[in-house]
């Protein structure tokens, strides 16, 4: 039915993901929107914003799927203030959550749905009470819109009892309800939920798309640094927005320095200085970032090894000369084993048993030295 | 937007609407109160998306306009003020200021166009009911509503308009309560809507003892006009069960008993019933009835005998005592008439006497008994 020359249908070009837009628009124009969608793909590619766009389409578009961004209904949906559109996000337990925290988090998401909801590092999930509230809401007639849309962001954080409660709604949804589940970890979702939703697969965004979104939502950020931020985030918008508040280039440079010093392990004093500075903060965020940049570095090495013509975008494109020198130096190194050791360090840092971070990094430095110097 | 108003008048209007503001909501705008100053009237609106309250008060309006401002904050400020003249103003960026003789209070407002719209009541069907009748229509049915969210329709009360009549129905699958009201002032058309118990409890709380209330039924909301306040209730979007199917058209025996005597007796005896089943047994004999309960686990037992008017077969029938007490509490007449078929069949009950234009009927499913 579709030819290569056929133009893809789209309802909001600013949402990117033309393939997904085409899939949704086809269903909308044929009047056969399913009761439940499952949007899945890598973290930080704009799925939650896309889901909000779908709610705008369902409630605010004309018959042809055209949206007026200044329309009052579209504005309400976008600001997460439409009474027939519910946006659910994982939150800390009620006992550990102040009402202001929730309100502020929701306000931030409404202003920038590409961002991560910030609850100060507390463990977040979607509990059964939230799903019960949704079910309560589902039993009423429409308030003012055309169709109720319940968006469940990070649906893989649904507690098992909440997921089972949601299943009931998925099995017998009211006619005027559309559920949109959003997840970056589709395999953590119950198969019974997955099988009841129409899936839409998302891919990571291109660098330019990330830069455009970063520019639009962080007008004060230095535009010159945005392409680097986009790449170093692994093309993940959530991480890129986290990076805006940190000097990540410096942490990345520290990671390269750590690697250099690990190769020359006899200069132990210098490597200890990096480790101490990196693990000084209690939240260990800098330590996690350093490990993340080490992983990106070795992924780039693998890309360079397999694509010497550099056809694939590199995360550390601004460090191409260093990467190439490093590649020459580590021609025989077992990159897979190195990545495995870094992954082990990531797991140890995130382990709730609070391993000593300095020991984790020292252990990693020794392992890297062994792999890189043979 | 700019208006002046006396504190007492403003506070009275605020009090009517503030209770609807939810403690928490996924739609943060519902924490606000929408103030609309137009044509010499100040309109106040709050909603939790299930219930929407709109109140009006006269104010001196210098500049017309609308604003959404934090509802509880405004209510709390005004509550603490004496009855002085208040001046309220808001600029184009929704920064509001409330001035009194004591000082000024700056309040951050929000764009009113983001506030949920006032429910549209196109093709509304209006009925007018005396407050006393409306209260009875709700009160005599609402207690039988279900709490089971899996059956949304049963969590509300069915309002069924017929030819010059209105019937309210509620059931949870174990019991059913209905009150039928007939009046020439009611329209001659068939229509039904399911209202949530929460909305109806709000109506009951806000109803004046005397007077009449106009109720309108729209496609998605019902509205009750109560003086200067209007209460919009969102309708439940479900088909109601065919309750007529469970009402037996004919019964075998009638039993008439003093309502308060039976209620008091059931209350006493049920203290000895098993807390899980709450079962009480009624042993029916000619012109007397034995009420008994026992809790085998703890060895408690109670037995009472009362007089009644009964000429049918002797048999024993069991009920959940809580349901039986609920039923008896909602009979206003001194005597209650039970209509029975068999011990394992639905029992009907209605007051011994009731107003000419009313027909109250309740149905109670008995507990299946073994070895009695």
HADDOCK unambig.tbl for C-alpha pairs under 7 A between the chains (distance, minus, plus):
assign (segid A and resid 72 and name CA) (segid B and resid 113 and name CA) 7.00 0.50 0.50
assign (segid A and resid 76 and name CA) (segid B and resid 114 and name CA) 5.50 0.50 0.50
assign (segid A and resid 80 and name CA) (segid B and resid 27 and name CA) 6.74 0.50 0.50
assign (segid A and resid 81 and name CA) (segid B and resid 27 and name CA) 5.29 0.50 0.50
assign (segid A and resid 81 and name CA) (segid B and resid 28 and name CA) 6.95 0.50 0.50
assign (segid A and resid 81 and name CA) (segid B and resid 29 and name CA) 6.34 0.50 0.50
assign (segid A and resid 81 and name CA) (segid B and resid 114 and name CA) 6.23 0.50 0.50
assign (segid A and resid 82 and name CA) (segid B and resid 116 and name CA) 6.83 0.50 0.50
assign (segid A and resid 83 and name CA) (segid B and resid 27 and name CA) 6.94 0.50 0.50
assign (segid A and resid 83 and name CA) (segid B and resid 49 and name CA) 6.70 0.50 0.50
assign (segid A and resid 83 and name CA) (segid B and resid 116 and name CA) 6.14 0.50 0.50
assign (segid A and resid 86 and name CA) (segid B and resid 26 and name CA) 6.71 0.50 0.50
assign (segid A and resid 103 and name CA) (segid B and resid 28 and name CA) 6.82 0.50 0.50
assign (segid A and resid 139 and name CA) (segid B and resid 152 and name CA) 5.86 0.50 0.50
assign (segid A and resid 139 and name CA) (segid B and resid 236 and name CA) 5.71 0.50 0.50
assign (segid A and resid 139 and name CA) (segid B and resid 237 and name CA) 5.70 0.50 0.50
assign (segid A and resid 140 and name CA) (segid B and resid 234 and name CA) 6.42 0.50 0.50
assign (segid A and resid 140 and name CA) (segid B and resid 235 and name CA) 5.80 0.50 0.50
assign (segid A and resid 140 and name CA) (segid B and resid 236 and name CA) 4.31 0.50 0.50
assign (segid A and resid 140 and name CA) (segid B and resid 237 and name CA) 4.97 0.50 0.50
assign (segid A and resid 141 and name CA) (segid B and resid 220 and name CA) 5.48 0.50 0.50
assign (segid A and resid 141 and name CA) (segid B and resid 234 and name CA) 6.58 0.50 0.50
assign (segid A and resid 141 and name CA) (segid B and resid 235 and name CA) 5.75 0.50 0.50
assign (segid A and resid 141 and name CA) (segid B and resid 236 and name CA) 5.77 0.50 0.50
assign (segid A and resid 141 and name CA) (segid B and resid 237 and name CA) 4.77 0.50 0.50
assign (segid A and resid 142 and name CA) (segid B and resid 220 and name CA) 6.41 0.50 0.50
assign (segid A and resid 143 and name CA) (segid B and resid 220 and name CA) 6.94 0.50 0.50
assign (segid A and resid 144 and name CA) (segid B and resid 117 and name CA) 6.98 0.50 0.50
